Amino acid sequence: DNGSSTEAGKDISPQTTEEALREALAKREEAAFASAAQSLRQALQDMPELAELSKNILIDQTPEGLRIQLIDQEGRSMFNTGQAQPNDRAKLLLRAVAKIVNRLPNRITVSGHTSVSTSGAKPDGDWSLSSGRADASRRVLQAAGVDPDRVYQVSGKANSEPLYPDDPTLAGNRRIAIVLLREAPVLPPDSGLQ
């Protein structure tokens, strides 16, 4: 009799419960990210003013979270050359992204990226320009209703992380990346982990 209750106790250890909880939360977050990505793609198709901009947006899931990138296309920039303020096209996209961001509770990071200049411009300027663009994008997101408390980090990456490493001068390397961060699951207080 005593032996069977001990066996049952072994099956549900705090560690097993914690792993199951983490797995369930990760699956729920994965589904929420997939739904958010689908909603954004649908919004881009449904709104005529956004439909033509769908080539300027790239959505994927990374270990960090759901990444939404606003990417320059040749002849279709998100920012005017050397300027930190997003142009009207970028503002439209950022407002569409804000609607999706507002559906989820996750914190976000915003990073600006530049491409390697072919004009011989000073590379030092890329750091402040990419930072300025990320911060200007943050302001547009907040003006569109994203809670300032959810912004975890705003950073400029200059040309240090090209999207197309084989050709660092490509327009697509100039982008703003907004990441909805994966959240570490909150463990119950009695999980036994100190």
C-alpha positions as CSV (number, residue, x, y, z in Angstrom):
1,D,0.0,0.0,0.0
2,N,2.7,2.4,1.1
3,G,4.8,1.6,-2.0
4,S,2.1,2.6,-4.5
5,S,1.7,6.1,-3.0
6,T,5.5,6.6,-3.2
7,E,5.4,5.6,-6.8
8,A,2.6,8.0,-7.6
9,G,4.6,10.8,-5.9
10,K,7.6,10.2,-8.1
11,D,5.6,10.7,-11.3
12,I,4.8,14.3,-10.5
13,S,8.0,15.9,-9.2
14,P,8.2,19.7,-9.1
15,Q,10.7,19.6,-11.9
16,T,8.3,17.6,-14.2
17,T,5.5,20.1,-13.4
18,E,7.9,23.1,-14.1
19,E,8.9,21.6,-17.4
20,A,5.3,20.9,-18.4
21,L,4.4,24.5,-17.5
22,R,7.3,25.9,-19.5
23,E,6.4,23.8,-22.5
24,A,2.7,24.8,-22.3
25,L,3.6,28.5,-22.1
26,A,6.1,28.2,-24.9
27,K,3.5,26.6,-27.1
28,R,1.0,29.3,-26.2
29,E,3.5,32.0,-27.1
30,E,4.4,30.2,-30.3
31,A,0.7,30.2,-31.3
32,A,0.3,33.8,-30.4
33,F,3.3,34.8,-32.5
34,A,2.1,32.8,-35.5
35,S,-1.3,34.5,-35.1
36,A,0.2,37.9,-34.9
37,A,2.4,37.3,-38.0
38,Q,-0.7,36.1,-39.9
39,S,-2.7,39.2,-38.8
40,L,0.0,41.5,-40.0
41,R,0.3,39.8,-43.3
42,Q,-3.5,40.0,-43.7
43,A,-3.5,43.7,-42.8
44,L,-0.9,44.3,-45.5
45,Q,-3.1,42.6,-48.0
46,D,-6.4,44.2,-46.9
47,M,-5.3,47.8,-46.9
48,P,-4.6,49.1,-50.4
49,E,-2.1,51.7,-49.1
50,L,-0.1,48.9,-47.4
51,A,-0.4,46.2,-50.1
52,E,2.4,47.7,-52.2
53,L,4.6,47.9,-49.1
54,S,4.4,44.2,-48.3
55,K,7.7,43.7,-50.0
56,N,9.2,46.0,-47.4
57,I,8.3,43.8,-44.5
58,L,9.8,40.5,-43.4
59,I,8.4,38.5,-40.5
60,D,10.1,35.5,-38.9
61,Q,10.5,33.8,-35.6
62,T,13.9,33.8,-34.0
63,P,15.2,32.4,-30.7
64,E,14.8,35.9,-29.4
65,G,11.1,36.2,-30.4
66,L,8.9,37.3,-33.2
67,R,10.9,39.6,-35.5
68,I,9.3,42.1,-37.8
69,Q,11.7,43.9,-40.1
70,L,11.0,47.0,-42.2
71,I,13.4,46.7,-45.0
72,D,14.5,49.1,-47.7
73,Q,14.0,48.0,-51.3
74,E,16.0,49.5,-54.1
75,G,14.3,52.8,-54.8
76,R,11.9,52.4,-51.9
77,S,13.6,53.5,-48.8
78,M,12.0,53.7,-45.3
79,F,14.1,56.8,-44.5
80,N,15.5,59.6,-46.7
81,T,19.3,59.4,-47.1
82,G,21.1,60.4,-44.0
83,Q,17.8,61.2,-42.1
84,A,16.7,59.6,-38.8
85,Q,13.0,60.4,-39.3
86,P,11.0,57.7,-41.0
87,N,9.3,58.8,-44.2
88,D,5.5,58.5,-44.7
89,R,5.8,54.9,-46.1
90,A,7.7,53.8,-43.0
91,K,5.3,55.6,-40.7
92,L,2.3,53.7,-42.3
93,L,4.1,50.4,-41.8
94,L,5.1,51.2,-38.2
95,R,1.5,52.1,-37.4
96,A,0.3,48.7,-38.8
97,V,3.0,46.9,-36.8
98,A,1.9,48.8,-33.6
99,K,-1.6,47.4,-34.0
100,I,-0.2,43.9,-34.0
101,V,2.3,44.6,-31.1
102,N,-0.6,45.9,-29.0
103,R,-2.4,42.5,-29.3
104,L,0.4,40.8,-27.4
105,P,1.8,41.6,-23.9
106,N,5.5,40.9,-24.8
107,R,8.2,43.5,-24.4
108,I,9.8,44.8,-27.5
109,T,13.2,45.8,-28.8
110,V,13.8,48.2,-31.7
111,S,17.1,48.2,-33.6
112,G,18.2,50.2,-36.6
113,H,20.5,48.8,-39.3
114,T,22.4,50.5,-42.1
115,S,24.2,49.1,-45.1
116,V,27.9,49.6,-46.1
117,S,28.0,52.8,-47.9
118,T,29.3,52.9,-51.5
119,S,29.6,56.7,-51.4
120,G,32.6,56.7,-49.1
121,A,30.5,58.2,-46.2
122,K,32.1,58.0,-42.8
123,P,31.2,54.7,-41.1
124,D,31.1,56.5,-37.7
125,G,28.0,58.2,-38.7
126,D,26.2,54.9,-39.2
127,W,26.1,54.3,-35.5
128,S,24.3,57.5,-34.6
129,L,22.1,57.3,-37.7
130,S,21.0,53.7,-37.0
131,S,20.4,54.6,-33.3
132,G,18.4,57.7,-34.3
133,R,16.3,55.7,-36.8
134,A,15.5,53.1,-34.1
135,D,14.5,55.8,-31.6
136,A,12.4,57.7,-34.2
137,S,10.7,54.4,-35.0
138,R,10.0,53.8,-31.2
139,R,8.4,57.2,-31.1
140,V,6.1,56.4,-34.0
141,L,5.1,53.0,-32.3
142,Q,4.4,54.8,-29.0
143,A,2.4,57.5,-30.7
144,A,0.3,54.6,-32.3
145,G,-0.5,53.3,-28.8
146,V,2.4,51.0,-27.8
147,D,3.0,51.4,-24.1
148,P,6.4,52.9,-23.3
149,D,6.9,50.4,-20.5
150,R,7.0,47.6,-23.0
151,V,10.0,49.0,-24.8
152,Y,12.9,46.9,-23.5
153,Q,15.7,48.2,-25.7
154,V,16.3,50.6,-28.5
155,S,19.7,50.2,-30.3
156,G,21.7,51.1,-33.4
157,K,23.6,48.3,-35.0
158,A,25.1,50.4,-37.9
159,N,26.2,47.8,-40.5
160,S,27.4,45.2,-38.0
161,E,24.6,42.7,-38.7
162,P,23.8,42.7,-42.4
163,L,20.7,40.8,-43.5
164,Y,22.6,40.0,-46.7
165,P,26.2,39.4,-45.6
166,D,27.3,38.4,-49.1
167,D,26.5,41.9,-50.3
168,P,26.7,44.4,-47.4
169,T,25.9,47.3,-49.8
170,L,22.4,46.0,-50.7
171,A,19.4,48.2,-49.8
172,G,17.8,45.4,-47.8
173,N,20.5,45.7,-45.2
174,R,19.0,49.1,-44.3
175,R,16.2,48.2,-42.0
176,I,14.4,48.6,-38.7
177,A,13.9,45.3,-36.7
178,I,11.2,45.2,-34.1
179,V,11.3,42.0,-31.9
180,L,8.5,40.9,-29.7
181,L,10.6,39.2,-27.0
182,R,9.9,35.7,-25.8
183,E,9.0,35.9,-22.1
184,A,10.6,33.7,-19.5
185,P,7.6,31.8,-18.0
186,V,6.8,32.9,-14.5
187,L,7.2,30.0,-12.2
188,P,4.8,29.3,-9.4
189,P,6.2,30.5,-6.0
190,D,6.1,27.0,-4.6
191,S,8.1,25.4,-7.4
192,G,10.9,24.6,-4.9
193,L,13.5,26.4,-7.0
194,Q,15.5,29.0,-5.0
